[in-house]
């Protein structure tokens, strides 16, 4: 167990035949810097064997990825994610871990494992919690969780703006509506960081990670590399709820290092990212300026490192 805690490698089983190294990278890179992704191939073809190994720089990032993405969905398949034992990975440099069939049987989902295959487990979890994860939820005064049909967006939700510079040149303005009607605490944190009411915030900070067809991540105004930032409530604060979903490009959501670790970092999605539901708190969406977001996307790379500096030159609340 102690060895697993130090592992920087996770095993990803149950991958669809259409999965690629780039897609696996997109799914796992929100949890930290990735050293490499390996997808062993069949001996007699170019097809992969249905699993991959993702190596992170940090053991903590590897553990968070395993905790958050285990039994999540990727390309309509349920993937099984677990830490790879360092001893197993280094036991024989000439014998890769994927040649150990017993280990693979333990850590890899079978071919017919899809979302339906874990429906019973999900149902059991819903029975225990008294809530259905497939239903968008919000709490009432008695703590119940009524269905999404009762949640209506109000006209009083605040809007904020980012004026973006790319490579030192003005790129345009992004306007975002914040869902204070659903996640008021999360919205207050983001708004305050936009207005610098507390003396610190997003102005002159950068988007340090941009992955095309996935997301643009920013909000680290202390270290500017994805390891810093802080909330207005302290270093971090708890997940408020998971009512809103990652259903479209331009969704605004909190980046984190695992459950209840929200700070100041956030991301704007560039596509539908359903696998992030129930793991990251959505709190708004772009209402104007997706063309600017697209310009930002063009600066991205599969590793996440932007080709040019993408900066929030100015930000604030719109009246």
C-alpha positions as CSV (number, residue, x, y, z in Angstrom):
1,X,0.0,0.0,0.0
2,X,2.8,2.4,0.9
3,X,4.5,1.7,-2.5
4,X,1.3,2.5,-4.3
5,X,1.1,5.9,-2.6
6,X,4.5,6.7,-4.1
7,X,3.5,5.6,-7.6
8,X,3.5,8.2,-10.3
9,X,1.9,5.8,-12.9
10,X,-1.8,4.9,-13.3
11,X,-3.2,2.0,-15.3
12,X,-6.2,2.8,-17.4
13,X,-8.3,-0.2,-18.5
14,X,-11.4,-0.7,-20.6
15,X,-10.4,1.7,-23.4
16,X,-12.5,1.8,-26.5
17,X,-10.8,0.8,-29.8
18,X,-11.1,4.4,-31.0
19,X,-9.1,5.8,-28.0
20,X,-5.8,7.5,-28.8
21,X,-2.9,8.7,-26.7
22,X,-4.1,12.3,-27.3
23,X,-7.5,11.5,-26.0
24,X,-6.2,9.8,-22.9
25,X,-3.9,12.8,-22.3
26,X,-6.9,15.2,-22.5
27,X,-8.8,13.2,-19.9
28,X,-5.9,12.9,-17.4
29,X,-4.0,16.2,-17.8
30,X,-6.4,18.2,-15.6
31,X,-4.9,16.4,-12.6
32,X,-1.3,17.4,-13.2
33,X,1.7,17.4,-15.5
34,X,2.1,14.2,-17.5
35,X,5.4,12.7,-18.3
36,X,4.2,10.1,-20.8
37,X,1.3,8.0,-22.0
38,X,1.8,4.5,-23.2
39,X,-0.8,2.4,-25.1
40,X,0.7,-1.1,-25.7
41,X,-0.2,-2.5,-29.1
42,X,-1.2,-6.0,-30.2
43,X,1.7,-7.9,-31.6
44,X,0.1,-8.7,-35.0
45,X,-1.6,-5.3,-35.6
46,X,-1.5,-1.6,-34.9
47,X,-4.5,-1.7,-32.6
48,X,-3.9,-1.0,-28.9
49,X,-4.7,-3.7,-26.3
50,X,-7.5,-1.7,-24.6
51,X,-5.4,-0.2,-21.8
52,X,-2.8,2.5,-21.2
53,X,-0.3,3.7,-18.6
54,X,-0.2,7.4,-17.7
55,X,2.9,8.6,-15.9
56,X,2.6,11.8,-13.8
57,X,5.4,13.9,-12.4
58,X,3.8,13.8,-8.9
59,X,2.5,10.8,-7.0
60,X,-0.3,13.0,-5.6
61,X,-1.5,13.8,-9.1
62,X,-1.5,10.2,-10.0
63,X,-3.5,9.3,-6.9
64,X,-6.0,12.1,-7.6
65,X,-6.4,10.9,-11.2
66,X,-7.1,7.4,-10.0
67,X,-9.5,8.5,-7.3
68,X,-11.5,10.8,-9.6
69,X,-11.5,8.9,-13.0
70,X,-12.0,5.3,-11.8
71,X,-15.3,4.0,-13.3
72,X,-15.8,7.2,-15.3
73,X,-16.9,7.3,-19.0
74,X,-14.6,7.8,-22.0
75,X,-16.0,7.3,-25.5
76,X,-19.1,5.6,-24.1
77,X,-17.0,3.0,-22.2
78,X,-16.4,2.8,-18.4
79,X,-12.7,2.9,-17.7
80,X,-11.1,1.4,-14.7
81,X,-8.2,3.5,-13.3
82,X,-5.8,2.3,-10.6
83,X,-2.3,3.1,-9.4
84,X,0.4,0.9,-10.9
85,X,2.8,-0.6,-8.3
86,X,6.3,0.8,-8.8
87,X,7.8,-2.5,-8.0
88,X,5.8,-4.1,-10.7
89,X,6.8,-1.5,-13.2
90,X,10.5,-1.8,-12.4
91,X,10.7,-5.5,-11.7
92,X,12.1,-6.4,-15.1
93,X,12.9,-3.6,-17.5
94,X,12.8,-6.2,-20.3
95,X,9.3,-7.4,-19.3
96,X,6.6,-4.7,-19.4
97,X,3.8,-4.9,-16.8
98,X,1.3,-5.5,-19.6
99,X,2.8,-8.9,-20.2
100,X,1.6,-10.0,-16.8
101,X,-1.8,-11.3,-17.6
102,X,-2.8,-11.9,-14.0
103,X,-2.2,-8.3,-13.2
104,X,-4.1,-7.2,-16.2
105,X,-7.1,-9.3,-15.3
106,X,-7.2,-7.6,-12.0
107,X,-6.9,-4.1,-13.3
108,X,-8.6,-4.1,-16.7
109,X,-12.3,-4.1,-17.5
110,X,-13.6,-6.9,-19.8
111,X,-14.5,-6.1,-23.4
112,X,-18.3,-6.0,-22.7
113,X,-17.9,-3.5,-19.8
114,X,-19.8,-0.4,-20.7
115,X,-21.9,2.2,-18.8
116,X,-24.7,-0.4,-18.5
117,X,-22.3,-2.8,-16.8
118,X,-22.0,-0.5,-13.7
119,X,-25.6,0.6,-13.6
120,X,-26.3,-1.6,-10.7
121,X,-23.5,-0.1,-8.7
122,X,-24.6,3.4,-9.5
123,X,-28.2,2.5,-8.5
124,X,-26.9,1.2,-5.2
125,X,-25.0,4.4,-4.6
126,X,-28.2,6.4,-5.4
127,X,-30.2,4.3,-3.0
128,X,-27.6,5.0,-0.2
129,X,-27.5,8.8,-0.9
130,X,-31.2,9.2,-1.6
131,X,-30.4,11.0,-4.8
132,X,-30.2,10.1,-8.5
133,X,-26.9,11.2,-10.1
134,X,-28.5,11.4,-13.5
135,X,-30.8,14.2,-12.3
136,X,-29.5,17.7,-12.0
137,X,-30.1,18.7,-8.4
138,X,-30.4,21.6,-6.0
139,X,-31.2,21.7,-2.3
140,X,-34.4,23.2,-0.8
141,X,-34.9,24.3,2.8
142,X,-35.4,20.7,4.1
143,X,-32.3,19.3,2.3
144,X,-34.2,17.5,-0.4
145,X,-32.9,17.5,-3.9
146,X,-35.7,18.2,-6.5
147,X,-35.3,17.5,-10.2
148,X,-33.8,19.8,-12.8
149,X,-37.2,20.9,-14.0
150,X,-37.6,23.1,-11.0
151,X,-34.3,24.9,-11.6
152,X,-34.8,27.9,-13.8
153,X,-32.1,30.4,-14.6
154,X,-32.8,33.8,-13.2
155,X,-32.4,37.1,-15.0
156,X,-30.4,38.5,-12.0
157,X,-27.3,36.3,-12.5
158,X,-24.2,38.5,-12.6
159,X,-21.9,38.8,-15.6
160,X,-18.1,39.3,-15.7
161,X,-15.6,39.9,-18.4
162,X,-12.0,39.0,-19.4
163,X,-10.1,41.2,-21.8
164,X,-7.6,38.7,-23.3
165,X,-4.2,39.4,-24.8
166,X,-2.3,36.7,-26.8
167,X,1.4,37.2,-27.4
168,X,1.0,40.8,-26.1
169,X,-1.7,41.7,-28.6
170,X,-5.3,42.4,-27.8
171,X,-7.5,39.4,-28.7
172,X,-10.9,40.5,-27.6
173,X,-13.4,40.2,-24.7
174,X,-15.0,37.2,-23.2
175,X,-18.3,37.8,-21.2
176,X,-19.4,35.1,-18.8
177,X,-22.7,34.6,-17.0
178,X,-22.2,33.3,-13.4
179,X,-24.9,31.0,-12.0
180,X,-25.4,32.6,-8.6
181,X,-28.8,31.0,-8.5
182,X,-27.3,27.6,-8.2
183,X,-23.7,28.0,-6.7
184,X,-23.6,31.4,-5.0
185,X,-20.5,30.7,-2.9
186,X,-18.5,29.6,-5.9
187,X,-19.7,32.6,-7.9
188,X,-18.8,35.0,-5.1
189,X,-15.3,33.6,-5.1
190,X,-14.9,34.0,-8.8
191,X,-16.5,37.5,-9.0
192,X,-14.4,38.8,-6.2
193,X,-11.3,37.6,-7.9
194,X,-12.4,39.3,-11.1
195,X,-13.0,42.6,-9.3
196,X,-9.9,42.4,-7.0
197,X,-12.1,43.5,-4.1
198,X,-9.8,41.7,-1.7
199,X,-6.6,43.1,-3.3
200,X,-5.8,40.1,-5.4
201,X,-7.3,38.3,-8.3
202,X,-7.1,37.4,-12.0
203,X,-5.9,40.6,-13.6
204,X,-2.5,40.0,-15.4
205,X,-2.7,36.3,-14.7
206,X,-2.3,33.7,-17.5
207,X,-3.9,30.6,-18.9
208,X,-1.1,28.2,-18.2
209,X,-2.7,25.1,-19.7
210,X,-4.6,25.0,-23.1
211,X,-5.5,21.7,-24.7
212,X,-7.3,21.9,-28.1
213,X,-10.7,20.4,-28.2
214,X,-10.7,20.1,-24.3
215,X,-10.2,23.2,-22.2
216,X,-8.3,26.4,-21.3
217,X,-7.2,26.5,-17.7
218,X,-6.2,29.6,-15.7
219,X,-6.5,31.3,-12.4
220,X,-3.1,30.6,-10.8
221,X,-2.2,34.2,-10.0
222,X,0.5,33.3,-7.5
223,X,2.7,30.8,-9.2
224,X,1.4,31.0,-12.8
225,X,2.1,27.3,-13.5
226,X,-0.9,25.5,-12.1
227,X,0.4,24.8,-8.6
228,X,-0.8,28.1,-6.9
229,X,-3.7,30.4,-6.4
230,X,-6.1,30.8,-3.5
231,X,-9.7,31.5,-2.8
232,X,-11.2,34.4,-1.0
233,X,-12.2,32.0,1.8
234,X,-8.6,30.8,2.4
235,X,-6.4,28.4,0.4
236,X,-9.3,26.1,-0.7
237,X,-13.0,25.6,-0.1
238,X,-15.5,22.7,-0.5
239,X,-17.4,21.6,-3.6
240,X,-20.7,23.5,-3.4
241,X,-22.7,21.1,-5.6
242,X,-22.7,19.4,-8.9
243,X,-26.0,20.6,-10.2
244,X,-24.7,22.1,-13.5
245,X,-23.0,19.9,-16.1
246,X,-20.2,20.1,-18.6
247,X,-22.5,19.9,-21.6
248,X,-21.1,22.3,-24.1
249,X,-18.1,24.5,-25.2
250,X,-17.8,27.6,-23.1
251,X,-18.7,26.0,-19.8
252,X,-17.0,27.6,-16.9
253,X,-15.9,25.2,-14.1
254,X,-13.6,25.0,-11.1
255,X,-10.2,23.2,-11.5
256,X,-9.2,21.2,-8.4
257,X,-6.8,18.6,-7.1
258,X,-9.5,16.3,-5.9
259,X,-12.7,16.6,-3.8
260,X,-13.2,19.8,-1.9
261,X,-10.0,21.5,-3.1
262,X,-11.4,24.5,-4.9
263,X,-9.1,27.6,-4.9
264,X,-8.9,30.2,-7.7
265,X,-8.1,28.0,-10.7
266,X,-10.8,27.4,-13.3
267,X,-11.2,26.3,-16.9
268,X,-13.3,27.0,-19.9
269,X,-14.3,23.9,-21.9
270,X,-13.7,23.7,-25.6
271,X,-16.1,20.7,-26.1
272,X,-18.6,18.6,-24.2
273,X,-16.7,17.0,-21.3
274,X,-19.2,14.8,-19.5
275,X,-16.5,12.8,-17.7
276,X,-15.8,15.9,-15.5
277,X,-19.4,15.9,-14.1
278,X,-19.7,15.1,-10.4
279,X,-16.0,16.0,-10.1
280,X,-15.7,19.7,-10.9
281,X,-18.2,22.4,-10.0
282,X,-19.7,24.2,-13.0
283,X,-20.6,27.8,-12.1
284,X,-21.1,29.6,-15.4
285,X,-20.8,29.8,-19.2
286,X,-19.6,32.1,-21.9
287,X,-22.4,34.3,-23.4
288,X,-20.2,36.4,-25.7
289,X,-16.7,36.0,-27.0
290,X,-16.4,32.3,-28.0
291,X,-14.4,33.6,-31.0
292,X,-11.8,34.8,-28.5
293,X,-11.9,31.4,-26.8
294,X,-11.2,29.8,-30.2
295,X,-8.2,32.1,-30.6
296,X,-6.9,30.9,-27.3
297,X,-7.5,27.3,-28.3
298,X,-5.2,27.8,-31.3
299,X,-2.3,28.6,-28.9
300,X,-2.7,25.2,-27.2
301,X,-0.9,21.9,-27.5
302,X,-1.4,18.2,-26.6
303,X,0.9,18.8,-23.6
304,X,-1.1,21.8,-22.5
305,X,1.8,24.3,-22.9
306,X,0.6,27.4,-24.8
307,X,2.7,28.5,-27.8
308,X,2.2,32.1,-26.9
309,X,1.4,33.9,-23.6
310,X,-2.4,34.1,-23.1
311,X,-3.1,36.7,-20.4
312,X,-6.2,38.2,-18.7
313,X,-5.2,41.8,-19.3
314,X,-8.2,43.2,-17.5
315,X,-11.3,41.7,-15.8
316,X,-14.3,42.8,-13.8
317,X,-18.0,42.8,-13.3
318,X,-20.5,44.1,-15.9
319,X,-23.4,46.2,-14.6
